[in-house]
Amino acid sequence: MAYWGLLSVKNQGNITLKSATQAAKSIGVGSIPYLGVDYLVTNKLKKRYCLPVWSAAEIAYNSFLAGVAYLTKNT
């Protein structure tokens, strides 16, 4: 939510109940595959592959949140 709020302030958009609800939904949707990656890394992968997989997941997750924030900044 703080990340979404930072993007809203940066984009000079107002933080409203509607945007906060959209942020919560997007974070929930984005967290499902992110948690799957965490499970995979902690239980299935060799340690040498953990950091690249976590880094890719972090980039994808933050890009998803930034994309949704950008697309909904005018609503």
C-alpha distances in whole Angstrom, upper triangle without the diagonal:
4,5,5,6,9,10,10,12,14,15,16,15,14,11,12,12,13,10,8,10,10,7,7,10,10,8,11,13,13,13,16,18,16,17,21,21,20,23,25,25,26,28,30,30,32,31,32,29,26,25,25,24,21,20,21,18,16,17,17,13,12,15,14,10,12,14,13,11,15,16,15,15,18,17
4,5,5,6,9,10,10,12,14,15,14,14,11,14,14,15,12,10,13,13,10,11,14,13,11,14,17,15,15,19,20,18,19,23,22,21,25,27,26,26,30,31,31,33,31,31,29,26,24,25,24,21,20,21,19,16,17,18,14,12,15,15,11,12,15,14,12,15,18,16,15,19,19
4,5,5,6,9,10,10,12,14,14,14,12,15,16,16,13,11,14,13,9,11,14,12,10,14,15,13,14,18,18,16,18,21,21,20,24,25,24,25,29,30,29,31,29,29,27,24,22,23,22,19,18,18,16,13,14,14,12,9,11,12,8,9,12,12,10,12,15,14,14,17,18
4,5,5,6,9,10,10,12,11,11,9,12,13,13,9,8,11,10,6,9,12,10,9,13,14,13,14,18,19,17,19,22,22,22,25,27,26,28,30,32,31,33,32,32,30,27,25,25,24,21,20,20,18,15,15,15,12,10,12,11,7,8,11,9,7,10,12,11,10,14,14
4,5,5,6,8,10,10,9,9,7,10,12,13,9,8,12,12,9,11,14,13,12,16,18,17,17,21,22,20,22,25,25,25,28,30,29,30,33,35,34,36,34,35,33,30,28,28,27,24,23,23,21,18,18,19,16,13,15,15,11,11,14,12,9,12,14,13,11,14,15
4,5,5,6,8,10,10,11,10,13,15,16,12,12,15,15,12,14,17,15,14,18,19,18,19,22,23,21,23,26,25,25,29,30,29,30,33,35,34,35,33,33,31,29,26,26,26,23,21,22,21,17,17,18,16,13,14,15,12,10,14,13,10,12,15,14,12,15,17
4,5,5,6,8,8,10,10,13,15,15,11,12,15,13,11,14,16,14,14,17,18,17,18,22,22,20,23,26,25,25,29,30,29,31,34,34,34,35,34,33,31,29,26,26,25,23,21,21,20,17,16,16,15,11,12,13,9,7,10,10,7,8,12,11,9,12,14
4,5,5,6,5,7,7,10,13,12,9,10,13,12,10,14,16,14,15,18,19,18,20,23,24,23,25,28,28,28,31,32,32,33,36,37,37,39,37,37,34,32,30,29,29,26,24,24,23,20,19,19,17,14,15,15,12,10,12,11,7,9,11,10,7,10,12
4,5,5,6,7,8,12,15,15,12,13,16,16,14,17,19,18,18,21,23,21,23,26,27,25,28,31,30,30,33,35,34,35,38,39,39,40,38,38,36,34,31,31,30,28,26,26,25,22,21,22,20,17,17,18,15,13,15,15,11,12,15,13,10,13,15
4,5,8,10,11,15,18,18,14,15,19,17,15,19,21,19,19,22,23,21,23,27,27,25,28,30,29,30,33,34,33,35,38,39,38,39,37,37,35,32,30,29,29,27,24,25,24,21,19,20,19,15,16,17,14,11,14,14,11,11,14,14,11,13,16
4,5,9,11,14,17,16,13,15,18,16,15,18,20,18,19,22,23,21,24,27,27,26,29,31,30,31,34,35,34,36,39,40,39,40,39,38,36,34,31,31,30,28,26,25,25,22,20,21,19,16,16,16,14,11,12,13,9,8,11,11,7,10,12
4,7,9,12,16,16,13,15,18,17,16,19,21,20,21,24,25,24,26,29,30,28,31,34,33,34,37,38,37,39,42,43,42,44,42,41,39,37,34,34,33,31,29,29,28,25,24,24,22,19,19,20,17,14,16,16,12,11,14,13,9,10,13
4,6,9,12,12,10,12,15,14,13,17,18,17,19,22,22,22,24,27,28,27,30,32,32,33,36,37,37,38,41,42,41,43,42,42,39,37,35,34,33,31,29,29,27,25,24,24,22,19,19,18,16,14,15,14,10,10,12,10,6,8,9
4,6,10,10,8,10,13,13,13,16,18,18,19,21,23,23,24,27,29,28,30,33,33,33,36,38,38,39,42,43,42,45,43,43,41,38,36,36,35,32,31,31,29,26,26,25,23,21,21,20,17,16,17,15,12,13,14,11,9,9,10
4,7,8,6,7,10,11,10,13,15,15,16,18,20,20,22,25,26,25,27,30,30,30,33,35,35,36,39,40,40,42,41,41,39,36,34,34,33,30,29,29,27,24,24,24,21,19,20,19,15,15,17,14,11,13,15,12,10,11,11
4,5,5,6,9,10,10,12,14,15,16,18,20,21,22,25,27,26,28,31,31,32,34,36,36,37,40,41,41,44,42,43,41,38,36,36,35,32,31,31,29,26,26,26,23,21,22,20,17,17,18,15,13,15,15,12,11,12,10
4,6,5,6,9,10,10,12,14,15,16,18,20,21,23,26,25,26,29,30,30,32,35,35,36,38,40,40,43,42,43,40,37,36,36,34,32,31,31,28,26,27,26,23,22,23,20,17,18,19,16,14,17,17,13,13,14,11
4,5,5,6,9,10,11,12,14,15,17,18,20,22,24,24,26,28,29,30,32,34,35,36,38,39,39,42,41,42,39,37,36,35,33,31,31,30,27,26,26,24,21,20,21,18,16,17,17,13,12,15,14,10,11,11,8
4,5,5,6,9,10,10,12,14,15,16,18,20,22,22,24,26,27,28,30,32,32,33,36,37,37,40,39,39,36,34,33,32,30,28,27,27,24,22,22,21,18,17,18,15,12,13,14,10,9,11,11,8,8,10,8
4,5,5,6,9,10,10,12,14,15,16,19,21,20,22,25,26,26,28,30,31,31,34,35,35,38,37,38,35,32,31,31,29,27,26,26,23,21,22,21,18,17,18,16,13,14,15,12,10,14,14,11,11,13,12
4,5,5,6,9,10,11,12,14,15,17,20,20,21,23,25,25,27,29,30,31,33,34,35,38,37,38,35,33,32,32,29,27,27,26,23,22,23,21,18,18,19,16,13,15,16,12,12,15,15,12,13,15,12
4,5,5,6,9,10,11,12,14,16,18,18,20,22,23,24,26,28,29,30,32,33,33,36,36,36,33,31,30,30,27,25,25,24,21,20,20,18,15,15,16,13,10,12,12,9,9,12,11,8,11,13,10
4,5,5,6,8,10,10,12,15,17,16,18,20,21,22,24,26,26,27,30,31,31,34,33,34,31,28,27,27,25,22,22,21,19,17,18,16,13,12,14,11,8,10,11,8,8,11,12,10,11,14,12
4,6,5,6,9,10,10,13,15,15,16,19,20,20,22,24,25,26,28,29,30,33,32,33,30,28,27,27,25,22,23,22,19,18,19,17,14,14,16,13,10,13,14,11,11,15,15,13,15,17,15
4,5,5,6,9,10,11,14,14,15,18,19,20,22,24,25,26,28,29,29,33,32,33,30,28,27,27,24,22,23,22,19,18,19,17,14,14,15,12,10,14,14,10,12,15,14,12,15,17,15
4,5,5,6,8,10,12,12,14,16,17,18,20,22,23,24,26,27,27,30,30,31,27,25,25,24,21,20,20,18,15,15,15,13,10,11,12,8,7,10,10,7,9,12,12,11,13,16,15
4,6,5,6,9,11,10,12,14,15,16,18,20,20,22,24,25,25,28,27,28,25,23,22,22,20,17,18,17,14,13,14,12,9,10,12,9,7,11,12,10,11,14,15,14,16,19,18
4,5,5,7,10,10,10,13,15,15,17,19,20,21,23,24,25,28,27,29,26,23,23,23,20,18,19,19,15,15,17,14,11,13,15,12,10,14,15,13,14,17,17,16,19,21,20
4,5,6,8,9,11,12,14,15,16,18,20,21,22,23,24,27,27,28,25,23,23,22,19,18,19,17,14,14,16,13,10,12,13,10,10,14,13,11,14,17,16,16,18,21,19
4,6,6,6,9,11,11,13,15,16,17,19,21,21,21,25,24,25,22,20,19,19,16,14,15,14,10,11,12,9,6,9,10,7,8,11,12,10,13,15,15,16,18,21,20
4,6,5,6,8,10,10,12,14,15,16,18,19,20,23,22,24,21,18,18,18,15,13,15,14,10,11,13,11,8,11,13,11,10,14,15,14,16,19,19,19,21,24,23
4,5,5,6,9,10,11,13,14,16,17,18,19,22,22,24,21,18,19,19,16,14,16,15,12,13,15,13,10,14,15,13,13,17,17,16,18,21,21,21,23,26,25
4,5,5,6,9,10,10,12,14,15,15,16,19,20,21,18,16,17,16,12,12,14,12,9,11,13,10,9,13,14,12,13,16,16,16,19,21,21,22,24,27,26
4,5,5,6,9,10,11,12,14,15,15,18,18,19,16,13,14,14,11,9,11,10,7,8,11,9,7,11,12,11,12,15,16,16,18,21,21,22,24,27,27
4,5,5,6,9,10,11,12,14,15,18,18,19,17,14,15,16,12,11,14,13,10,11,14,13,11,14,16,15,15,19,20,19,21,24,24,25,27,30,29
4,5,5,6,9,10,11,11,13,16,17,18,15,13,15,15,12,11,14,13,10,12,15,13,12,16,17,16,17,20,21,21,23,25,26,26,28,32,31
4,5,5,6,8,10,10,10,13,14,15,12,10,11,11,8,7,11,10,7,10,13,11,11,14,16,15,17,20,20,21,23,25,25,27,28,32,31
4,5,5,6,8,10,10,13,13,15,12,9,11,12,9,8,11,12,9,11,14,13,12,15,18,17,18,21,22,22,24,26,27,28,30,33,33
4,6,5,6,8,10,13,13,16,13,11,14,15,11,11,15,15,12,14,17,16,15,19,21,20,21,24,25,25,27,29,30,30,32,36,35
4,6,5,5,7,10,11,13,11,9,12,13,9,10,14,13,11,14,17,16,16,19,21,20,22,24,25,26,28,30,30,31,33,37,36
4,6,6,5,8,8,10,8,6,9,10,7,8,11,12,11,13,16,16,16,18,20,20,22,24,25,26,28,30,31,32,34,37,37
4,6,7,9,9,12,11,8,11,13,11,10,14,15,14,15,18,19,18,21,23,23,24,26,28,28,30,32,33,34,36,39,39
4,6,9,10,13,12,10,14,15,13,13,17,17,16,18,21,21,20,23,25,25,26,29,30,30,32,35,35,36,38,41,41
4,7,9,12,10,10,13,14,12,13,17,17,16,18,21,20,21,24,25,25,27,29,30,31,33,35,35,36,38,42,41
4,6,8,6,7,10,11,9,11,14,14,14,17,19,19,20,23,24,24,26,28,29,30,32,34,35,36,38,41,41
4,6,6,7,10,11,11,13,15,16,16,19,21,21,22,25,26,27,28,30,31,33,35,36,37,39,40,44,44
4,5,5,8,10,10,11,14,15,16,17,20,21,21,23,25,26,28,29,31,32,34,35,37,38,39,43,43
4,6,7,8,10,11,13,14,16,17,19,20,21,23,24,26,28,29,30,32,33,35,36,38,39,43,43
4,6,6,6,9,10,11,12,14,16,17,18,20,21,23,25,26,27,29,30,32,33,35,36,40,40
4,6,5,6,8,10,11,12,14,15,16,18,20,21,22,24,25,27,28,30,31,33,34,38,38
4,5,5,6,9,10,10,12,14,15,16,18,20,21,22,24,26,27,28,30,32,32,36,37
4,6,5,6,9,10,11,12,14,15,16,18,20,21,22,24,26,27,28,30,31,35,36
4,5,5,6,9,10,11,12,14,15,16,18,20,21,23,24,25,27,29,30,33,34
4,5,5,6,9,10,10,12,14,15,16,18,20,21,22,24,26,27,28,32,32
4,5,5,6,9,10,11,12,14,15,16,18,20,21,22,24,26,27,30,31
4,5,5,6,9,10,10,12,14,15,16,18,20,21,22,24,25,29,30
4,5,5,6,9,10,10,12,14,15,17,18,20,21,23,24,27,28
4,5,5,6,8,10,11,12,14,15,16,18,20,21,22,26,26
4,6,5,6,8,10,10,12,14,15,16,18,20,21,24,25
4,6,5,6,9,10,10,12,14,15,16,18,20,23,24
4,5,5,6,9,10,11,12,14,15,17,18,22,22
4,5,5,6,8,10,10,12,14,15,16,20,20
4,5,5,6,9,10,10,12,14,15,18,19
4,6,5,6,9,10,11,12,14,17,18
4,5,5,6,9,10,11,12,15,16
4,6,5,6,9,10,10,14,15
4,5,5,6,9,10,13,14
4,5,5,6,8,11,11
4,6,5,6,9,10
4,6,5,8,10
4,6,7,9
4,6,5
4,6
4
